[in-house]
Amino acid sequence: MKAPDQTTYDNISMRGAGVVQITQPVTGHRFTLDSILLADFCRIKPKDRVLEPGAGTGVISLLLAKKHPRASFTAIEIQSSLADLLEQNVSANSLDGRIIVLAQDLQRLKKTLAPGSQSVIVANPPYTKEGTGRTSPHTARHIARHDRTASLEAWLDLQILLRNKGRYCMVFSAARMAELIAALKKRSLEPKRLRLAHPYPDKTASLLLVEAVKNGGAGLEVLPPLFVHNSGGGYTDELKQIYGLIPFS
């Protein structure tokens, strides 16, 4: 499958990373705020080996590679059209050699990568179970939003690729928090940091950011809530800081 004929060329910034250039389809799969929040939430150490399954056009890996120049990254994308754009974006941002791109089904990764070979997994999996919610007419977008190609359990089973005490960072639907935490603990992934994101201060949380540690001990740090918009409808100061629009204090 070739890359989409119609694409947009966008610049996106994040605190600590600067600006990355992203070519992405006009319609179908496009990165959203969720990806930026996850990239900002992740803690990456020098020499970490970071795996991003379901990378799309690569915004998370690109931002993290810019922010953490001593770490290495492997970005996985099952849709070959998006993987082609991902490779273009890696080159456009001069990150060749820092980000390896694999056009592959995540369920086959356990045959490609060695168990215990990764320090961190960063994932923005589909939030909606197949057969529920609204269906997008765009195949790429539908795959990104619904777990048609891999269930939540299949995403979390990638923990076999993490080294002991490796970290699994994820953004997910807040409405499925109980299900997610139960699935993490079942796989010896102990939630250690958690943050809820709210669209407005007076609205219920819509997103959950979580960092789980493989074979980690008990003890969970619940961070202050993140509010995307203020009561007037504009971005809060923290969102502006995340986007690098105002200095971080």
FIDOTOR-142439 format. One line per field, with one value per residue (C-alpha): residue number from 0; residue in one letter; x, y, z. Coordinates in steps of 0.5 Angstrom, whole numbers, plus 500, padded with zeros to 3 digits. Example, Ala and Ser with C-alpha at 12.3 -4.5 7.8 and 13.67 -1.06 7.14 Angstrom:
BEGIN
pos (0  1) $
code (A  S) $
c1 (525  527) $
c2 (491  498) $
c3 (516  514) $
***
This chain:
BEGIN
pos (0  1  2  3  4  5  6  7  8  9  10  11  12  13  14  15  16  17  18  19  20  21  22  23  24  25  26  27  28  29  30  31  32  33  34  35  36  37  38  39  40  41  42  43  44  45  46  47  48  49  50  51  52  53  54  55  56  57  58  59  60  61  62  63  64  65  66  67  68  69  70  71  72  73  74  75  76  77  78  79  80  81  82  83  84  85  86  87  88  89  90  91  92  93  94  95  96  97  98  99  100  101  102  103  104  105  106  107  108  109  110  111  112  113  114  115  116  117  118  119  120  121  122  123  124  125  126  127  128  129  130  131  132  133  134  135  136  137  138  139  140  141  142  143  144  145  146  147  148  149  150  151  152  153  154  155  156  157  158  159  160  161  162  163  164  165  166  167  168  169  170  171  172  173  174  175  176  177  178  179  180  181  182  183  184  185  186  187  188  189  190  191  192  193  194  195  196  197  198  199  200  201  202  203  204  205  206  207  208  209  210  211  212  213  214  215  216  217  218  219  220  221  222  223  224  225  226  227  228  229  230  231  232  233  234  235  236  237  238  239  240  241  242  243  244  245  246  247  248) $
code (M  K  A  P  D  Q  T  T  Y  D  N  I  S  M  R  G  A  G  V  V  Q  I  T  Q  P  V  T  G  H  R  F  T  L  D  S  I  L  L  A  D  F  C  R  I  K  P  K  D  R  V  L  E  P  G  A  G  T  G  V  I  S  L  L  L  A  K  K  H  P  R  A  S  F  T  A  I  E  I  Q  S  S  L  A  D  L  L  E  Q  N  V  S  A  N  S  L  D  G  R  I  I  V  L  A  Q  D  L  Q  R  L  K  K  T  L  A  P  G  S  Q  S  V  I  V  A  N  P  P  Y  T  K  E  G  T  G  R  T  S  P  H  T  A  R  H  I  A  R  H  D  R  T  A  S  L  E  A  W  L  D  L  Q  I  L  L  R  N  K  G  R  Y  C  M  V  F  S  A  A  R  M  A  E  L  I  A  A  L  K  K  R  S  L  E  P  K  R  L  R  L  A  H  P  Y  P  D  K  T  A  S  L  L  L  V  E  A  V  K  N  G  G  A  G  L  E  V  L  P  P  L  F  V  H  N  S  G  G  G  Y  T  D  E  L  K  Q  I  Y  G  L  I  P  F  S) $
c1 (500  503  503  496  496  493  497  499  505  505  510  508  512  513  517  524  523  523  519  518  515  510  507  500  494  489  483  484  489  492  495  491  492  493  499  502  500  503  510  510  508  513  520  526  533  539  541  534  531  524  519  512  507  502  506  502  506  511  509  511  517  519  518  521  527  528  527  532  538  541  536  534  527  523  517  512  506  502  499  504  502  503  509  512  510  513  520  519  518  524  528  525  527  534  533  535  539  535  529  528  521  518  511  509  503  504  502  508  513  515  518  522  524  528  524  527  530  526  527  520  514  510  503  497  492  485  480  474  472  471  463  462  462  461  465  469  468  476  479  486  482  477  484  487  480  478  481  480  487  489  485  488  490  495  498  499  502  508  510  514  519  520  527  525  523  522  516  510  507  500  494  487  480  479  472  476  481  479  479  486  489  486  489  496  497  495  501  506  505  505  502  507  504  497  494  487  486  480  477  475  475  468  468  469  476  476  483  488  496  499  506  507  513  514  515  515  513  506  505  502  503  497  499  494  489  491  486  486  481  480  473  473  475  482  488  490  497  500  497  501  507  506  506  512  508  510  516  515  516) $
c2 (500  507  513  517  522  528  530  536  538  541  543  541  543  540  543  540  537  543  543  537  536  532  530  526  524  530  525  518  517  524  525  528  532  525  523  530  529  522  524  530  525  519  519  517  516  516  510  507  503  505  501  505  500  503  509  512  517  518  524  521  517  524  528  524  522  530  531  525  525  519  514  510  508  503  505  500  501  496  500  501  507  510  507  510  517  515  514  520  524  521  523  530  531  528  522  517  512  514  511  504  504  497  496  490  487  488  481  479  483  477  474  480  483  479  478  483  488  494  499  503  501  508  506  510  504  504  506  503  496  493  493  499  506  510  507  512  511  512  505  508  512  506  502  507  508  501  495  491  489  488  488  491  485  484  491  489  482  486  487  480  485  489  488  487  494  496  502  501  508  509  514  511  512  514  511  504  505  500  495  497  497  490  488  491  488  481  482  484  491  495  502  507  514  516  522  524  529  533  537  543  544  542  536  529  526  523  521  517  517  511  509  502  498  491  487  494  494  497  504  509  516  520  526  533  533  536  541  542  548  554  556  561  555  557  552  553  555  548  546  552  550  543  546  550  556  559  558  552  555) $
c3 (500  498  502  502  496  500  506  510  513  520  525  533  539  546  552  552  545  541  534  530  522  521  514  515  511  510  512  516  522  524  531  537  543  547  543  546  553  553  550  555  561  559  563  559  561  557  553  554  549  547  543  541  538  533  532  526  523  529  533  540  538  534  540  545  540  540  547  549  544  548  548  542  539  535  532  530  525  522  516  511  508  515  516  509  512  519  515  511  518  521  515  515  522  522  526  522  526  532  530  527  523  522  518  522  526  534  535  531  535  540  534  532  538  544  550  556  550  551  557  556  552  550  547  545  544  541  546  544  544  537  536  540  539  533  527  522  515  514  515  518  523  525  526  531  535  535  537  531  530  537  544  550  552  546  547  554  553  550  557  555  551  557  562  569  572  565  564  560  559  556  555  555  556  563  563  562  568  572  567  565  572  573  566  568  575  572  567  573  571  577  576  579  576  574  572  569  564  564  558  563  570  571  567  568  566  559  559  563  563  567  568  570  572  570  577  581  588  591  591  587  586  583  580  580  575  568  565  558  557  562  563  557  552  551  553  560  562  563  556  553  557  554  547  549  548  554  559  564  571) $
***
